[in-house]
Amino acid sequence: MTQQDKPRILVVDDMQDNLDLLEEVLENEPYEVLTASDANLALQLAKTEKPDIALLDVRMPDVDGYELCRMLRQQPSLKGLPVLFLTAERTSADDAVHGLDLGASDYITKPVEAAELRARVRTVLRVRSEHEAAQSTLRERTAELKGEVHNLEEANRALENSSAMKDQLIECIAAGVTGKRILVADNDAETVRLLSHRLKAERYELLLAVDAVQGFRYYLDRKPDLIVANARLPGGGASAIHRQAHSRNDFTTPIIYLANTADPEQQEEARSLGAAAFHVKPLDMDAFLVELRRALQNL
């Protein structure tokens, strides 16, 4: 049903007396009635006024109700318009099939009984309303499913990225290295590869996380001596780990921020939280290691 106060009904009949009678019957209901005495006017009204149902007289000169129904169906905006045919004679089986094939909802035989007409119109409008409600629900669910698909694709990409770090993580754990424990929280596989290679050579024990949630969980469970985190890490970035860790009374762990660009806002946020250092990629590993050692020495 259209978004109007009253459902709109288009009545088409070449006899003015019939139009007057049908209009009188229908206006006793909460409907807005549009009338047309020929197919051309009916088609123009249908395109501009967007009725919710059309009542078409079958036997009209020049263009009959069947042809008018076909013309309405050719309009993209009117393909779903319910149609009731009005006929002055008992409808033959062939005519009924022809009308239904054109998309008619029902036939009403003249002379029209007021109660029957109102009941048929109410039924058709109710069915249309239920159909549109179902379509609306379907569109909403489709949008939700697209969102879920997008989330799954993002999760899959994260898994693919983290799988690139799997061998490095296994190597770090298997090596049983001694020295300080460093948590590297970054979803950039190349950065993780570079840090893993250099930090293992320095005999640090490594923990690897691919998002802020996993990083904070490692902070709680494994107590790293230092955290290196990407400012744009999924799940809130390095600052998400930093803020959560800061909320604990025993927090003393230095955090080094990594960023793809020298973003002043990121740098200011890092400084305000007490970051040990802020490094922009690609990393100058020598300068990075100096800052890392200095941060560890200050513990």
ZAGURO-370561 format. One record per residue: x negated, y, z of N, C-alpha, C, CB in turn. Coordinates in pm, whole numbers, padded with zeros to 5 digits, always signed. Atoms other than C-alpha are relative to their C-alpha. Glycine has a CB too. Example, Ala and Ser with C-alpha at 12.3 -4.5 7.8 and 13.67 -1.06 7.14 Angstrom:
BEGIN
-00089-00119+00000-01230-00450+00780-00090+00120+00000+00099+00003+00125 +00082-00119-00006-01367-00106+00714+00077+00109+00073-00041+00046-00142 
end
This chain:
BEGIN
-00086-00119+00000+00000+00000+00000-00088+00123+00000+00096+00001+00123 +00079-00122+00005-00125+00349-00076+00006+00072+00133+00049+00091-00111 +00011-00073-00126-00225+00585+00202+00097+00117+00003-00145+00049+00022 -00102-00104-00003+00104+00779+00201+00089-00026+00119+00081+00004-00131 -00093+00018-00111+00366+00843+00468+00107-00101-00035+00064+00132+00037 -00103+00093+00045+00624+00652+00262-00050-00080-00120+00129+00077-00036 +00032+00076+00121+00579+00368+00012+00069+00064-00120+00042-00149+00015 -00057-00058+00122+00638+00497-00341+00053-00110-00090-00105+00085-00074 -00063+00097+00088+00876+00309-00570+00030+00068-00133+00131-00058+00064 -00026-00050+00134+00881+00369-00945+00115-00081-00060-00128-00007-00090 -00117+00065+00059+01221+00291-01100+00011+00045-00145+00132+00034+00079 -00003-00032+00143+01242+00272-01482+00123-00064-00062-00129-00049-00071 -00121+00049+00065+01573+00241-01666+00043+00107-00099+00115-00032+00104 -00041-00097+00101+01702+00403-01984+00138+00058+00027-00002-00064-00135 -00134-00048-00033+02049+00453-01828-00007+00086+00126+00098-00118+00020 +00009-00092-00113+02074+00758-01602+00088-00045+00116+00039+00139-00044 -00087+00049-00108+02366+00607-01408-00069-00106+00083+00131-00055-00057 +00074+00105-00073+02150+00308-01318-00111+00061+00086-00060-00102-00099 +00105-00066-00077+01867+00535-01211+00057+00065+00125-00073+00104-00085 -00062-00067-00114+02100+00736-00990+00041-00100+00107+00123+00081-00046 -00044+00102-00095+02243+00421-00831-00118-00060+00076+00077-00111-00073 +00118+00061-00064+01903+00264-00764-00068+00099+00093-00099-00051-00107 +00063-00102-00084+01765+00590-00628+00079+00018+00129-00010+00134-00075 -00085-00017-00119+02061+00624-00392-00018-00116+00096+00147+00012-00040 +00017+00118-00085+02020+00267-00264-00135+00002+00071+00013-00128-00085 +00135+00008-00057+01647+00298-00209-00032+00117+00091-00101-00007-00112 +00032-00115-00084+01642+00646-00058+00061-00010+00138+00046+00127-00066 -00050+00026-00135+01843+00513+00236-00104-00072+00085+00129-00084-00005 +00113+00064-00066+01521+00329+00321-00115+00101+00007-00044-00132-00075 +00112-00096-00011+01191+00497+00418-00093-00007-00121-00081-00028+00128 +00077+00004+00123+01077+00514+00054+00006+00134-00071+00052-00112-00092 -00003-00111+00094+00982+00786-00191+00026-00059-00137-00134+00082+00003 -00041+00061+00127+01157+00709-00522-00039+00091-00115+00152-00027+00000 +00035-00068+00124+01013+00811-00860+00081-00064-00111-00155-00009-00028 -00084+00056+00106+01237+00769-01166-00052+00041-00137+00145+00045+00016 +00038-00028+00139+01165+00748-01538+00099-00071-00091-00147-00047-00029 -00098+00057+00092+01397+00686-01832-00062-00062-00123+00099+00104-00042 +00068+00064+00114+01135+00565-02081-00140-00042+00041-00005+00095-00122 +00129+00061-00033+00807+00381-02091-00113+00103+00008-00036-00105-00103 +00108-00099+00000+00586+00681-02171-00003+00080+00130+00014+00094-00119 -00007-00074-00125+00708+00881-01872-00037-00089+00118+00140+00059+00019 +00030+00095-00108+00687+00572-01652-00150-00024+00011+00073-00133-00024 +00145+00025-00001+00325+00507-01754-00074+00122+00055-00050-00034-00142 +00064-00122-00049+00230+00871-01690+00018+00013+00151+00057+00124-00071 -00025-00008-00143+00397+00867-01345-00082-00103+00076+00148-00021+00029 +00074+00106-00068+00232+00538-01256-00147+00036+00014+00014-00132-00076 +00142-00036-00005-00115+00673-01340-00028+00116+00094-00049+00034-00140 +00025-00118-00082-00073+01002-01155+00048-00015+00144+00067+00120-00062 -00060+00008-00133+00145+00907-00857-00035-00127+00077+00148+00009-00012 +00046+00125-00063+00009+00555-00784+00109-00063+00088-00126+00027+00085 -00107+00062-00079+00336+00384-00679-00046-00131+00064+00123-00026-00087 +00030+00126-00069+00336+00082-00446+00077-00117-00059+00031+00013+00148 -00078+00104+00065+00594-00111-00649+00075+00064-00116+00099-00070+00100 -00074-00050+00116+00768-00074-00989+00120-00091-00027-00091+00009-00125 -00121+00071+00042+01126-00174-01081+00024+00035-00145+00124+00037+00090 -00007-00025+00143+01150-00212-01459+00122-00068-00060-00128-00049-00070 -00112+00058+00075+01463-00258-01665-00057-00078-00119+00100+00110-00049 +00053+00084+00107+01399-00542-01910+00044+00052-00136+00044-00146+00017 -00055-00036+00131+01628-00424-02192+00003+00151-00016+00141-00058-00016 +00005-00143+00031+01518-00075-02293-00036+00015-00148-00102+00075+00092 +00034-00022+00141+01498+00068-02647-00147+00038-00016+00089+00109-00061 +00138-00034+00037+01163+00121-02819-00101-00088+00076-00028+00149+00029 +00094+00080-00081+00949-00022-02535+00078-00064+00113-00118+00090+00056 -00078+00067-00104+01114-00287-02318-00083-00019+00127+00053-00136-00050 +00068+00016-00128+01027-00379-01961-00122-00090-00007+00095-00055+00101 +00114+00091+00012+00798-00664-02064-00122+00073-00056+00036-00119-00090 +00110-00072+00060+00588-00440-02288-00054+00107+00096+00045+00065-00132 +00045-00099-00097+00579-00167-02022-00084-00066+00109+00121+00071+00061 +00079+00073-00100+00455-00423-01768-00139-00029-00054+00071-00131+00040 +00131+00027+00060+00179-00522-02010-00085+00127-00006+00016-00060-00142 +00073-00128+00007+00085-00153-02057-00052+00040+00138+00092+00111-00055 +00045-00031-00136+00068-00104-01680-00119-00086+00039+00116-00020+00101 +00108+00092-00036-00153-00410-01641-00132+00035-00069+00040-00143-00034 +00123-00037+00071-00398-00264-01893-00074+00114+00069+00032+00039-00145 +00064-00109-00075-00470+00027-01655-00076-00059+00119+00105+00105+00048 +00078+00060-00110-00755-00069-01416+00057+00031+00138-00144+00048-00006 -00049-00039-00133-00597+00123-01127+00138-00057+00031+00005+00151+00011 -00137+00049-00019-00257-00045-01178+00012-00151-00016+00091+00067-00099 -00005+00144+00022-00352-00409-01229+00068-00075+00114-00139-00054-00019 -00059+00068-00115-00237-00499-00879+00138+00051+00037-00090+00013+00118 -00132-00058-00032+00093-00303-00894+00107-00108-00007+00033+00116-00097 -00109+00098+00005+00383-00534-00797+00114+00050-00089+00052-00029+00143 -00107-00035+00093+00663-00542-01056+00121-00089+00026-00047-00014-00147 -00128+00071-00004+01030-00638-01016+00075+00034-00128+00084+00037+00127 -00078-00024+00121+01228-00684-01340+00148+00007+00033-00027-00110-00105 -00145-00014-00010+01589-00566-01360+00062-00046-00131+00041+00148+00034 -00062+00052+00121+01805-00757-01607+00150-00005+00016-00054-00138-00035 -00146-00004-00005+02174-00727-01695+00061-00137-00026+00053+00100-00100 -00053+00133+00031+02207-01096-01770-00084-00104+00073-00002-00027-00154 +00073+00108-00066+02105-01428-01625-00130-00027-00076+00087-00129+00008 +00131+00015+00063+01737-01474-01693-00023-00145-00044-00112+00044+00096 +00031+00134+00049+01648-01769-01912-00134-00046+00056-00001-00004-00154 +00126+00055-00050+01367-02000-01813-00118+00057-00078-00001-00153-00010 +00109-00054+00082+01155-01875-02104-00031+00145+00037+00036-00009-00150 +00022-00139-00040+01210-01509-02007-00067+00009+00136+00132+00075+00001 +00058-00002-00134+01129-01585-01645-00149-00033-00005+00073-00099+00092 +00142+00038+00013+00805-01758-01741-00079+00113-00064-00015-00130-00083 +00068-00111+00067+00717-01472-01976-00028+00114+00098+00083+00051-00119 +00017-00108-00097+00773-01216-01702-00102-00033+00106+00130+00032+00064 +00097+00040-00103+00578-01411-01444-00141-00004-00056+00038-00137+00057 +00132+00001+00064+00294-01458-01692-00056+00142-00010+00008-00063-00140 +00045-00139+00007+00281-01078-01722-00035+00055+00138+00108+00086-00063 +00036-00043-00136+00241-01056-01342+00116+00048+00082-00101+00106-00006 -00116-00044-00076+00599-00989-01230+00010-00077+00131+00129-00017-00082 -00019+00065-00129+00679-01063-00866+00135-00070+00008-00012+00101+00112 -00134+00059-00012+01052-01137-00918+00093+00065-00101+00057+00018+00145 -00107-00055+00082+01374-01074-01114+00117+00037+00088+00043-00101-00110 -00125-00036-00067+01688-00894-00995+00105+00020-00110-00016+00131+00089 -00106-00007+00100+02013-00933-01190+00097+00113+00031+00075-00133-00008 -00101-00104-00014+02246-00638-01248+00139-00063-00008-00017+00108-00110 +00007-00119-00087+02481-00526-01109-00074-00030+00130+00141+00051+00032 +00088+00022-00114+02239-00484-00827+00078+00008+00131-00113+00103+00000 -00054-00002-00136+02348-00573-00475-00098+00078+00088+00022-00146+00056 +00088-00088-00077+02212-00304-00242-00083-00077+00103+00082+00106+00071 +00071+00074-00104+02124-00544+00040-00108-00089-00060+00097-00083+00083 +00098+00088+00066+01950-00785-00199-00119+00080-00049+00065-00077-00117 +00109-00083+00053+01749-00508-00364-00093+00044+00112+00057+00123-00073 +00083-00044-00112+01632-00371-00031-00084-00114+00055+00087+00060+00111 +00072+00115-00054+01537-00718+00091-00114-00042-00092+00096-00118+00020 +00106+00039+00094+01342-00799-00228-00115+00101+00004+00056-00011-00144 +00104-00103-00003+01156-00467-00215-00082-00011+00130+00062+00142-00012 +00072+00014-00127+01072-00511+00155-00096-00118-00004+00099-00017+00117 +00084+00121+00007+00939-00861+00087-00124+00024-00083+00079-00117-00057 +00114-00025+00089+00720-00751-00201-00099+00096+00065+00048+00056-00137 +00090-00095-00066+00582-00455-00005-00074-00064+00116+00080+00121+00049 +00066+00068-00110+00511-00674+00296-00112-00090-00051+00100-00082+00081 +00103+00089+00057+00324-00928+00081-00119+00082-00049+00059-00083-00118 +00109-00083+00048+00124-00646-00079-00082+00055+00116+00054+00115-00085 +00070-00053-00116+00040-00495+00259-00089-00106+00063+00100+00053+00104 +00080+00110-00057-00077-00833+00390-00119-00031-00090+00087-00126+00019 +00110+00025+00094-00283-00885+00075-00109+00105+00013+00052-00004-00144 +00099-00106-00011-00450-00544+00108-00075-00007+00133+00067+00136-00015 +00068+00016-00129-00519-00607+00477-00103-00112-00007+00103-00030+00112 +00095+00111+00016-00681-00939+00385-00120+00043-00083+00069-00121-00066 +00110-00049+00083-00885-00767+00113-00092+00091+00080+00054+00074-00122 +00081-00089-00084-00998-00502+00362-00087-00080+00096+00090+00096+00079 +00076+00086-00091-01102-00771+00609-00113-00069-00075+00091-00105+00065 +00102+00068+00082-01285-00953+00330-00115+00096-00033+00062-00055-00130 +00107-00096+00031-01473-00635+00232-00086+00027+00122+00061+00132-00051 +00076-00025-00122-01571-00570+00592-00092-00118+00031+00095+00025+00119 +00081+00119-00028-01689-00929+00637-00114-00013-00101+00088-00126-00002 +00105+00005+00102-01880-00910+00307-00112+00096+00036+00058+00034-00139 +00101-00098-00041-02056-00596+00430-00081-00053+00118+00066+00134+00037 +00069+00057-00115-02137-00771+00759-00097-00109-00045+00101-00058+00101 +00086+00108+00048-02274-01073+00572-00121+00055-00074+00078-00094-00091 +00114-00060+00069-02490-00849+00353-00102+00051+00102+00046+00116-00091 +00091-00046-00106-02629-00694+00671-00075-00115+00063+00078+00074+00106 +00065+00117-00059-02696-01039+00816-00105-00058-00094+00105-00106+00035 +00097+00049+00099-02865-01147+00492-00125+00087+00002+00061-00002-00142 +00115-00091-00006-03083-00835+00507-00086-00027+00123+00048+00146+00001 +00074+00029-00123-03177-00912+00868-00078-00130-00012+00094-00005+00119 +00068+00128+00019-03260-01271+00775-00121+00015-00093+00097-00104-00057 +00114-00022+00091-03477-01152+00487-00114+00069+00072+00044+00083-00122 +00103-00068-00078-03660-00916+00722-00070-00096+00095+00061+00117+00078 +00058+00098-00092-03706-01196+00973-00089-00098-00075+00110-00076+00074 +00080+00093+00079-03833-01425+00698-00132+00062-00040+00078-00045-00124 +00125-00067+00035-04085-01166+00586-00094+00008+00120+00028+00141-00055 +00082-00006-00121-04202-01128+00945-00064-00136+00029+00085+00045+00120 +00055+00135-00021-04241-01505+00973-00111-00030-00099+00111-00105-00012 +00104+00024+00100-04435-01518+00648-00128+00075+00037+00048+00043-00141 +00116-00080-00039-04660-01240+00774-00071-00061+00120+00043+00143+00031 +00061+00057-00120-04709-01404+01111-00068-00133-00030+00106-00018+00108 +00063+00127+00034-04789-01737+00946-00142+00020-00052+00083-00075-00104 +00135-00030+00047-05089-01566+00787-00098+00014+00116+00000+00128-00083 +00084-00015-00117-05214-01512+01142-00013-00130+00080+00055+00110+00089 -00007+00123-00081-05142-01865+01265-00136-00066+00016+00097-00099-00063 +00129+00067-00009-05479-02013+01180-00098+00078+00088-00059-00019-00140 +00088-00082-00083-05656-01718+01341+00034-00016+00148+00009+00147-00042 -00043+00018-00138-05452-01761+01657-00049-00134+00054+00152+00009+00012 +00045+00133-00043-05528-02133+01671-00150-00001+00023+00038-00106-00106 +00145-00004-00016-05896-02063+01620-00039+00070+00130-00064+00072-00119 +00032-00075-00122-05897-01809+01902+00024-00084+00125+00083+00130+00007 -00032+00083-00116-05728-02046+02144-00096-00118+00012+00145-00051-00009 +00086+00119-00001-05938-02346+02041-00144+00034+00037+00003-00069-00137 +00140-00034-00024-06264-02157+02071-00035+00010+00147-00033+00130-00068 +00024-00010-00144-06223-02109+02445-00105+00103+00033-00041-00134+00055 +00104-00099-00018-06425-01790+02430+00007+00060+00139+00011+00109-00104 +00007-00063-00132-06536-01614+02745+00006+00150-00016-00130-00042+00076 -00002-00145+00006-06523-01246+02834+00139+00055+00021-00055+00048-00131 -00127-00067-00022-06238-01001+02841+00108-00052-00095-00018+00150-00016 -00115+00045+00080-05891-01085+02712+00064+00123-00064+00106-00079+00088 -00055-00113+00076-05758-00853+02441+00126-00044-00074-00105+00056-00099 -00124+00023+00072-05403-00843+02312+00003+00090-00123+00125+00025+00091 -00013-00075+00125-05378-00741+01946+00145-00015-00046-00100-00052-00110 -00141+00001+00042-05018-00647+01857+00012+00078-00130+00093+00062+00110 -00004-00063+00131-05001-00579+01484+00058-00100-00099-00142+00047-00045 -00059+00089+00100-04794-00724+01198-00068+00014-00136+00149+00028-00014 +00078-00015+00123-05052-00623+00935-00107-00110-00002-00065+00143-00010 +00087+00118+00003-05226-00949+00843-00146+00037-00024+00047-00096-00107 +00139-00037+00030-05537-00775+00703-00066+00062+00122-00005+00098-00120 +00056-00060-00121-05587-00569+01018-00029-00107+00105+00097+00105+00058 +00020+00109-00097-05543-00879+01236-00120-00085-00039+00127-00087+00009 +00115+00080+00045-05794-01070+01023-00131+00070+00033+00008-00026-00152 +00121-00076-00026-06051-00793+01054-00032+00005+00149+00014+00143-00056 +00023-00009-00144-06005-00749+01429-00039-00136+00059+00124+00053+00071 +00031+00133-00052-06008-01122+01494-00145-00037-00028+00094-00105-00062 +00138+00034+00038-06334-01165+01307-00101+00075+00087-00024+00032-00148 +00098-00078-00074-06514-00881+01486+00007-00026+00150+00021+00146-00028 -00013+00018-00143-06370-00938+01833-00043-00139+00046+00142+00025+00043 +00051+00134-00033-06444-01312+01827-00152-00001+00003+00052-00106-00101 +00147-00009+00002-06800-01226+01735-00053+00066+00126-00047+00077-00123 +00037-00067-00125-06806-01009+02049+00033-00085+00123+00071+00135+00010 -00032+00097-00106-06688-01313+02253+00118+00046+00087-00124-00023+00088 -00121-00032-00072-06353-01165+02350+00105-00108-00025+00054+00138-00043 -00113+00090+00017-06053-01387+02408+00117+00080-00059+00041-00068+00136 -00104-00074+00069-05770-01285+02175+00139-00059+00022-00030+00004-00149 -00143+00034+00005-05392-01287+02202+00058+00078-00116+00074+00032+00137 -00057-00067+00117-05195-01205+01886+00152+00006+00009-00043-00072-00129 -00146-00018+00001-04842-01062+01869+00038+00075-00125+00049+00076+00128 -00044-00062+00125-04640-00954+01566+00113+00100+00020+00044-00106-00098 -00100-00102-00027-04379-00735+01736-00011+00045+00146+00143-00053-00032 +00011-00058-00133-04332-00523+02049+00054-00092+00108+00071+00133+00005 -00058+00091-00099-04114-00779+02225-00100-00109+00038+00131-00064-00054 +00100+00104-00026-04374-01053+02188-00122+00059+00070-00042-00070-00130 +00116-00063-00062-04649-00809+02281+00021+00025+00149-00032+00130-00069 -00025-00025-00140-04486-00707+02608+00010-00130+00079+00128+00082+00017 -00007+00129-00069-04413-01070+02694-00140-00055+00027+00082-00100-00084 +00139+00044-00023-04783-01154+02647-00066+00085+00108-00081+00009-00132 +00056-00085-00105-04872-00855+02862+00041-00050+00138+00045+00146-00019 -00049+00048-00129-04656-00991+03143-00059-00137+00036+00153-00008-00002 +00037+00140-00028-04755-01357+03107-00150-00023+00001+00063-00091-00102 +00142+00034+00017-05123-01342+03006-00095+00105+00057-00031-00020-00147 +00080-00104-00065-05245-01020+03172-00126+00039-00079-00040-00046+00138 +00119-00040+00077-05476-00888+02896-00073+00115+00067+00039+00038-00144 +00080-00109-00056-05759-00656+02992+00014+00128-00083-00146-00042+00007 -00016-00115+00087-05687-00428+02696+00100-00037-00109-00138+00044-00062 -00099+00022+00106-05413-00386+02434-00034+00088-00119+00144+00030+00051 +00014-00073+00126-05461-00286+02071+00132-00017-00073-00124-00052-00088 -00135+00012+00054-05122-00205+01915+00024+00099-00113+00104+00019+00109 -00038-00082+00115-04985-00070+01588+00110+00098+00042+00048-00088-00119 -00101-00101-00036-04791+00256+01631+00134-00027-00065-00049+00138-00039 -00124+00033+00070-04533+00124+01381+00036-00147+00013-00012+00038-00146 -00028+00141-00022-04511-00226+01523+00152-00024+00005-00067-00049+00130 -00142+00030-00011-04162-00383+01471+00044-00015+00145+00034-00126-00079 -00051+00011-00137-03951-00355+01784-00026+00124+00084-00061-00118+00067 +00020-00123-00075-04043+00002+01878-00141+00055-00001+00040-00022+00138 +00135-00050+00011-04413+00035+01805-00081-00019+00128+00003+00144-00036 +00090+00011-00114-04709+00051+02041+00058+00068+00123-00136+00059-00034 -00053-00075-00113-04525+00305+02255+00104-00081+00077+00062+00130-00048 -00099+00084-00069-04252+00047+02333-00070-00089+00103+00081-00086-00101 +00078+00081-00094-04513-00183+02490-00055+00089+00111-00117-00073-00073 +00063-00091-00095-04682+00113+02656+00099+00047+00107-00059+00120-00075 -00100-00051-00095-04363+00251+02813+00047-00109+00097+00120+00058-00076 -00046+00109-00086-04248-00086+02942-00110-00039+00100+00041-00123-00085 +00110+00033-00090-04590-00164+03084-00020+00110+00105-00130-00022-00081 +00017-00115-00089-04610+00186+03235+00101-00001+00114+00014+00131-00080 -00104+00000-00103-04289+00122+03428-00035-00091+00118+00133-00045-00061 +00041+00091-00108-04469-00139+03637-00104+00070+00088-00058-00132-00059 +00088-00069-00096-04648-00020+03950-00146-00041-00014+00047-00028+00141 +00138+00050+00007-04955-00235+03881-00064+00023-00136-00002-00149+00032 +00052-00020+00136-05014-00105+03527-00131+00078+00003+00103+00073-00087 +00130-00068+00015-05381-00022+03460-00064-00032-00134-00095-00040+00114 +00059+00052+00124-05433-00178+03117-00014+00111-00104+00086-00114-00056 +00016-00101+00106-05584+00058+02856+00063-00047-00131-00150+00032-00021 -00062+00032+00128-05406+00073+02520-00061+00088-00108+00154+00020+00006 +00052-00071+00118-05565+00166+02188+00105-00007-00109-00136-00062-00048 -00102-00007+00106-05320+00283+01921-00066-00010-00138+00082+00132+00012 +00041+00003+00140-05361+00198+01552+00113+00061-00083-00032-00147-00047 -00103-00061+00085-05181+00394+01278-00047+00002-00144+00033+00145+00048 +00032-00005+00143-05163+00404+00900-00037+00142-00043+00119-00051-00083 +00030-00139+00031-05178+00785+00899-00023+00077+00130+00115+00065-00084 +00025-00084-00117-05290+01060+01134+00123+00085+00028-00125+00089-00021 -00127-00067-00027-04935+01148+01230-00012+00076+00132+00118-00103+00006 +00015-00078-00125-04946+01436+01484+00099-00042+00109+00019+00148-00030 -00099+00040-00101-04625+01321+01654-00040-00130+00067+00139-00014-00065 +00048+00126-00058-04761+00970+01699-00118+00024+00093-00038-00099-00110 +00117-00029-00082-05088+01109+01831+00039+00066+00131-00099+00089-00077 -00045-00067-00121-04909+01336+02075+00070-00096+00095+00093+00116-00034 -00069+00099-00084-04689+01051+02198-00103-00091+00068+00099-00084-00084 +00104+00088-00056-04996+00830+02245-00074+00072+00114-00099-00043-00111 +00072-00075-00104-05177+01103+02440+00087+00017+00124-00043+00138-00053 -00089-00023-00115-04873+01173+02658+00018-00126+00084+00136+00049-00048 -00015+00126-00074-04855+00806+02753-00133-00046+00060+00056-00108-00092 +00130+00036-00057-05226+00795+02836-00077-00101-00082+00019-00053+00136 +00073+00095+00085-05362+00603+02536-00150+00017+00017+00040+00020-00148 +00146-00004-00011-05730+00513+02558-00063+00058-00125-00056-00140+00027 +00052-00051+00127-05781+00599+02191+00109-00012-00106-00130-00077-00044 -00095+00003+00112-05599+00655+01862-00083-00011-00128+00095+00129-00003 +00080+00023+00120-05749+00510+01542+00089-00014-00122-00087-00126+00016 -00074+00004+00126-05628+00554+01183-00066-00102-00093+00006+00141-00067 +00050+00100+00096-05660+00271+00930-00037+00069-00131+00105-00112-00025 +00082+00118-00031-05875+00168+00755-00097+00030+00116-00080-00046-00125 +00076-00021-00123-06067+00119+01078-00149+00013-00027+00024-00115+00096 +00146-00006-00011-06420+00234+01133-00035-00091+00117-00054+00150+00022 +00014+00100-00105-06509-00082+01324-00105+00036+00103-00034-00133-00061 +00105-00037-00098-06823+00057+01482+00055+00100+00101-00124+00059-00072 -00059-00099-00091-06640+00358+01626+00109-00064+00085+00057+00120-00080 -00107+00069-00074-06349+00135+01724-00058-00082+00114+00082-00092-00094 +00060+00085-00103-06573-00106+01914-00060+00084+00113-00107-00090-00061 +00053-00089-00104-06741+00183+02097+00112+00042+00094-00067+00125-00063 -00114-00040-00082-06401+00306+02218+00052-00116+00081+00111+00057-00088 -00050+00119-00071-06296-00047+02309-00089-00032+00120+00007-00121-00095 +00092+00032-00112-06608-00111+02519+00011+00106+00110-00147-00008-00051 -00010-00107-00098-06576+00228+02687+00127-00018+00083-00002+00139-00069 -00126+00019-00071-06214+00155+02777-00010-00116+00099+00115-00024-00099 +00017+00115-00088-06307-00184+02922-00093+00032+00118-00056-00119-00079 +00094-00034-00107-06596-00036+03122+00066+00088+00107-00121+00072-00058 -00068-00090-00095-06358+00214+03284+00103-00070+00087+00066+00111-00075 -00099+00073-00081-06139-00060+03431-00044-00006+00146+00021-00143-00055 
end
